[in-house]
Amino acid sequence: MRPRPRPAEAEEDGAAVPGTQALTRGLALLNLVADAPAPLRFTEIAERAGLARPTAHRILAALIEARLLRHEPATQTYALGPRLLEMAHRVWEGFDLRATAAPELERLARLAGETARLAVLDGDGVLYVDQREAEQEAIRLVNRVGARVPPHASAAGKAMLAQLPAAERRALLDRLAPDAADAIERDCTLSAARGYALSLEEAAAGVNAVAAAVLDRRARPLGAIALVGPAFRLPEAKLHALGREVMEAARRVSGNAAQSAMTLAVAPRPATVSPGVEVAVRAEALLGEGPLWSVRDGRLLWADILAPAIHISDPATGADRVIATEEMVAALAPRASGGFVAAARSGLRAFDGATLGRVLAAPIAEGAALRLNDGRCDARGRFWVGSLALDSTPDAGALHRLDETGARVMQAGLHVPNGLGFSPDDTRLYLADSARRRVDVYDFDLATGAIANRRPFVALAEGEGVPDGLCVDAEGGVWIALWDGWRVARYAPDGRLDREIHLPVPRPTSCCFGGADLATLYVTSARVRLSAAQLAEAPLSGSVFALDPGGARGLPESFFRG
């Protein structure tokens, strides 16, 4: 009897094109190396491919000779070779943006029932180079193919401006709109963080639009895809829902090259919502984050990063006071001298409950394409906060420690640093790196503020959700909001999954304990980059929820002493 073939060798019997077995195996090995989260050694490659070692060795040698792979002698691992980059350059040199984008324009116009446009930057303006109209289009739009508009007055222009280097963008804005350059710069910052840009009757009265940039291999804008229509059919809320669609179209056009870690896929909704889940604050936050229970005020403070705004809510009544801010705010903490501090784009700022005040510490250089994210104070009053690239560029983030002496980088090379917390005995610091689907734990010295011995605490597989914000209860349990996971999970101090609470929204973002005796778990959520269909399935997205944590209680948040 013929031996049962190994998985990769079985392709000999089922290959789509006879005689291509070696090519198929070689491509499979290339994919293995490319998709691996860490460099692979020879034995790992052979085992994962299901190949005999001599066969794997011959194929790897051929790929190395062709410069499609390279061998790293120091680590005995394999990585992608320079020939692939050379080939990618050839692809981009012959890239026909208009022809490549045409199918996506057709698809978007049918999907949204509105006009889909392709635009490019042309000197100091935006030039529309292609357009597809939906069947329902009954209003003749201005600025058709061949028209030019100022980049800062159109969604397509702002989407491309947001992806330019800061100095280049500022020089252009200073020439075109010096009086409004600062406001446009803030709008571009929001566009970069959202992944798409909006235009509300800016290019033409009664016309709204949403757009996303098409990026080349260097993450520079080749152009932008936009959906444009009358304002009465495209109100701001609908534009946000369509933001996901134009982002997806832009990624398809460029083959996902140079794109960020911003997620578009959503896991299936769970069959049921866990008991004890209630809506504490009905809202439509784009990216609700940073919940803080103020023991002094008996109120819940939280931020909408992408609105941007700070909310002061009373869960007992559902009342929600919204304070618009001039820049993005991601986290809050009580301040020993009164009021609060807010992790804003420009740095850690004082917040008196009504307005943002002066900058107390600035861990990010002015003009850098970065922003602060989740943060929390330790028991000595130092504020710890993560930073990340506006477009989630890998490894551009860091963990910062802020106190009365200034700011210090404690951990560099992070991708999307997110929730952080301290163990009740102040010997551990927990930190989520969302893009790596992992929460790490450090040894923490409260007296000196030093951290050491970084190691994985929880790692989540694809499809399980992404670890976002977190908090620690009085028993040391770590509660993690799982973005795209429809739930919050509690992990015991040893990393063991202890319990899960399923929610009616796919994107819970962060959590904190509050209420009487700190016995309620409050969870913020997001609706950014959810499609209209997904929002119809989860209409409470963007609200704040109150959960019964099954007897767990929190600890009061520490005060910032700077």
Buried (B, 14 or more C-beta within 10 A) or exposed (E): EEEEEEEBBEBBEEEEEEEBBEEBBBBBBBEBBEEBEEEBEBEBBBEBBBBEEEBBBBBBEBBBEEBBBBBEEEEEBBBBBEBBEEEEEEEBEEBEBEEBBBEBBEBBBEBBBBBBBBBBBEEEBBBBBBBBBBEEBEEEBEBEEEBBBBBBBBBBBBBBBBBBEBEEBBEBBEEBBEEEBEEBBBBBBBBBBBBBBBBBEBBBEEBBBBBBBBBBBEBBBBBBBBBBBBBEBBEEEBBBBBBBBBBBBBBBBBBEBBBBBBBBEBBEBBEEBBEEBEBBBEBBBBBBBBBBBBEEEEBBBBBBBBBBBBBBBBBEEEEBBEBEBBBBBBBBBBBEEEBBBBBBBBBBBBBEBEEBBEEBBBBBEEEEBBBBBBBBBBEEBBBBBBBBBBBBBBEBBBBBBBBEEEBBEBBEEBBBBBBBBBBBEBEBBBBBBBBBBBBBBBEBEBEEBEBEEEEEBBEBEEEBBBBBBBBBBEEBBBBBBBBBBBBBBBBEBEBEEBBBBBBBBBBBBBBBBBBEEBBBBBBBBBBBBBBBEBBEBBEBBBBBBBBBBEEBBBBEBBBBBB
